Amino acid sequence: MTAQDTPWFDDDAGPLVPAYAVTRGRTRSNSHELDMITLVITMSTGIGMTRAEPEYREILRLCGVPKSVAEISAAIRRPLAVTKVLIGDLINDGYVAYRSPQPMNADSADINLLRTVLDGIRAL
């Protein structure tokens, strides 16, 4: 039996739902500024949640401890833009909270932090 003769099952294909279907065609969350390093934490268990997509429950499960948007995106295997929309929905519904890092001014940058980053880059 050749590879072409072997049966193929839908389970082997993995998730076939296009990313835009999960977000109902939305490509950005208009109400929240989320970037890759924004931290997200679960505030509610999701009991009574009306959203049916499994990605929402997975995000709630993952964020029992703070996770970055990039970590969540990798864990649920969805593009970053899709993940931001889903997290925005959960923020609007009050299920998660988020905290974005404070931007650094060049004038107030800690020289020791910059040296540590430079040393880390050199070590690569």
C-alpha positions as a LaTeX table, in Angstrom:
\begin{tabular}{lrrr}
\hline
Residue & $x$ (\AA) & $y$ (\AA) & $z$ (\AA) \\
\hline
Met1 & 0.00 & 0.00 & 0.00 \\
Thr2 & 1.47 & 3.37 & $-0.99$ \\
Ala3 & 1.10 & 6.65 & 0.87 \\
Gln4 & $-1.64$ & 7.66 & $-1.57$ \\
Asp5 & $-3.63$ & 4.53 & $-0.77$ \\
Thr6 & $-3.69$ & 5.06 & 2.99 \\
Pro7 & $-6.87$ & 6.53 & 4.41 \\
Trp8 & $-6.80$ & 10.12 & 5.56 \\
Phe9 & $-8.99$ & 11.30 & 8.41 \\
Asp10 & $-10.11$ & 14.79 & 9.34 \\
Asp11 & $-8.44$ & 14.43 & 12.74 \\
Asp12 & $-5.06$ & 14.27 & 11.00 \\
Ala13 & $-5.56$ & 17.70 & 9.47 \\
Gly14 & $-5.62$ & 19.61 & 12.76 \\
Pro15 & $-7.65$ & 22.78 & 13.18 \\
Leu16 & $-9.08$ & 23.79 & 9.81 \\
Val17 & $-11.17$ & 26.73 & 11.00 \\
Pro18 & $-9.76$ & 29.85 & 9.34 \\
Ala19 & $-8.53$ & 32.47 & 11.79 \\
Tyr20 & $-11.01$ & 35.08 & 10.56 \\
Ala21 & $-13.92$ & 32.76 & 11.35 \\
Val22 & $-12.95$ & 32.68 & 15.03 \\
Thr23 & $-13.04$ & 36.49 & 15.22 \\
Arg24 & $-16.04$ & 36.86 & 12.90 \\
Gly25 & $-13.92$ & 38.76 & 10.38 \\
Arg26 & $-12.48$ & 41.27 & 12.85 \\
Thr27 & $-8.78$ & 41.96 & 12.47 \\
Arg28 & $-8.15$ & 44.21 & 15.45 \\
Ser29 & $-9.46$ & 44.99 & 18.89 \\
Asn30 & $-10.42$ & 48.65 & 18.77 \\
Ser31 & $-10.80$ & 49.27 & 22.48 \\
His32 & $-7.47$ & 48.03 & 23.89 \\
Glu33 & $-3.84$ & 48.62 & 23.03 \\
Leu34 & $-2.32$ & 45.17 & 23.31 \\
Asp35 & 1.19 & 44.37 & 22.15 \\
Met36 & 3.24 & 41.21 & 22.24 \\
Ile37 & 4.54 & 41.75 & 25.78 \\
Thr38 & 1.28 & 42.89 & 27.36 \\
Leu39 & 0.53 & 40.64 & 30.34 \\
Val40 & $-2.92$ & 39.07 & 30.68 \\
Ile41 & $-4.40$ & 37.41 & 33.79 \\
Thr42 & $-7.72$ & 35.69 & 34.39 \\
Met43 & $-10.12$ & 37.57 & 36.68 \\
Ser44 & $-13.12$ & 35.22 & 36.40 \\
Thr45 & $-13.56$ & 31.49 & 35.83 \\
Gly46 & $-15.74$ & 31.96 & 32.77 \\
Ile47 & $-18.83$ & 30.42 & 34.34 \\
Gly48 & $-21.80$ & 31.66 & 32.37 \\
Met49 & $-19.69$ & 32.79 & 29.41 \\
Thr50 & $-21.80$ & 32.99 & 26.26 \\
Arg51 & $-18.90$ & 32.78 & 23.82 \\
Ala52 & $-18.82$ & 29.32 & 22.25 \\
Glu53 & $-15.37$ & 29.29 & 20.64 \\
Pro54 & $-12.95$ & 27.01 & 22.54 \\
Glu55 & $-10.13$ & 29.55 & 22.22 \\
Tyr56 & $-11.81$ & 31.77 & 24.83 \\
Arg57 & $-11.87$ & 29.02 & 27.45 \\
Glu58 & $-8.30$ & 28.07 & 26.61 \\
Ile59 & $-7.14$ & 31.66 & 27.15 \\
Leu60 & $-8.90$ & 31.74 & 30.53 \\
Arg61 & $-7.23$ & 28.47 & 31.51 \\
Leu62 & $-3.78$ & 29.63 & 30.42 \\
Cys63 & $-3.98$ & 32.99 & 32.17 \\
Gly64 & $-4.44$ & 31.65 & 35.69 \\
Val65 & $-0.90$ & 32.98 & 35.97 \\
Pro66 & 0.07 & 36.08 & 33.97 \\
Lys67 & 1.00 & 35.35 & 30.37 \\
Ser68 & 2.12 & 37.64 & 27.58 \\
Val69 & 0.00 & 38.02 & 24.46 \\
Ala70 & 2.78 & 36.32 & 22.47 \\
Glu71 & 2.77 & 33.30 & 24.83 \\
Ile72 & $-1.01$ & 33.01 & 24.58 \\
Ser73 & $-0.87$ & 33.23 & 20.79 \\
Ala74 & 1.68 & 30.42 & 20.63 \\
Ala75 & $-0.24$ & 28.24 & 23.09 \\
Ile76 & $-3.58$ & 28.50 & 21.27 \\
Arg77 & $-1.87$ & 28.27 & 17.87 \\
Arg78 & $-3.52$ & 31.33 & 16.41 \\
Pro79 & $-1.98$ & 34.39 & 14.74 \\
Leu80 & $-1.10$ & 37.32 & 17.00 \\
Ala81 & $-3.79$ & 39.56 & 15.47 \\
Val82 & $-6.48$ & 36.95 & 16.13 \\
Thr83 & $-5.26$ & 36.44 & 19.69 \\
Lys84 & $-5.44$ & 40.18 & 20.35 \\
Val85 & $-9.06$ & 40.26 & 19.19 \\
Leu86 & $-9.98$ & 37.31 & 21.41 \\
Ile87 & $-8.24$ & 38.82 & 24.43 \\
Gly88 & $-9.96$ & 42.15 & 23.73 \\
Asp89 & $-13.33$ & 40.38 & 23.82 \\
Leu90 & $-12.46$ & 38.79 & 27.17 \\
Ile91 & $-11.33$ & 42.16 & 28.56 \\
Asn92 & $-14.61$ & 43.76 & 27.46 \\
Asp93 & $-16.55$ & 40.93 & 29.12 \\
Gly94 & $-14.57$ & 41.33 & 32.37 \\
Tyr95 & $-13.00$ & 37.85 & 32.32 \\
Val96 & $-9.37$ & 38.99 & 32.07 \\
Ala97 & $-7.30$ & 42.02 & 33.00 \\
Tyr98 & $-4.20$ & 43.25 & 31.25 \\
Arg99 & $-1.20$ & 45.38 & 31.97 \\
Ser100 & 0.98 & 46.90 & 29.30 \\
Pro101 & 4.57 & 47.77 & 30.08 \\
Gln102 & 5.37 & 51.41 & 30.70 \\
Pro103 & 7.29 & 52.97 & 27.81 \\
Met104 & 10.84 & 53.98 & 28.68 \\
Asn105 & 12.14 & 57.44 & 27.95 \\
Ala106 & 15.71 & 57.60 & 26.70 \\
Asp107 & 16.42 & 60.22 & 29.37 \\
Ser108 & 15.20 & 58.04 & 32.24 \\
Ala109 & 16.58 & 54.72 & 30.99 \\
Asp110 & 18.51 & 52.82 & 33.63 \\
Ile111 & 22.08 & 52.43 & 32.37 \\
Asn112 & 22.47 & 49.16 & 34.28 \\
Leu113 & 19.43 & 47.69 & 32.54 \\
Leu114 & 20.80 & 48.73 & 29.16 \\
Arg115 & 24.17 & 47.15 & 29.98 \\
Thr116 & 22.47 & 43.92 & 31.04 \\
Val117 & 20.52 & 43.79 & 27.77 \\
Leu118 & 23.70 & 44.47 & 25.80 \\
Asp119 & 25.56 & 41.72 & 27.67 \\
Gly120 & 22.70 & 39.31 & 26.92 \\
Ile121 & 22.81 & 40.15 & 23.23 \\
Arg122 & 26.57 & 39.68 & 23.12 \\
Ala123 & 26.20 & 36.31 & 24.82 \\
Leu124 & 24.03 & 35.09 & 21.95 \\
\hline
\end{tabular}
